[in-house]
Amino acid sequence: MDKMGIWFENFALPAVIDECLMQSYDGTIRLFPNWPLEKDAEFHDLRAAGAFLVSAVLKDGKVGEVEILSEKGSPLNIILPWKNGGTVKSNKGNLKSVQIS
């Protein structure tokens, strides 16, 4: 993938579908940015820029549970899909409330 998130021809269809489900090419993770909200979808372990593995579910027009694994411990930038923020659970079980800023 080049800097702007544009994929090369030999990865055409799978890359297009992946880009509809998740984008991360500028360092910020976006979930279901180009997916029709009326169509349920889910994905598991899509690789995001910054060494993250991302899984998420879209059901009835709403993003449900999201799981993100950092392989390198890098800072995470994500556009939260919930208007009222969410709760982050670390791999140690610690909970932290996050808000949209």
Secondary structure, 3 states (H helix, E strand, C coil): CCCCCCCCHHHHHHHHHHHHHEECCCCCEEECCCCCCCCCEEEEEEEECCCEEEEEEEECCEEEEEEEEECCCCCCCECCCCCCCEEEECCCCCEEEECCC
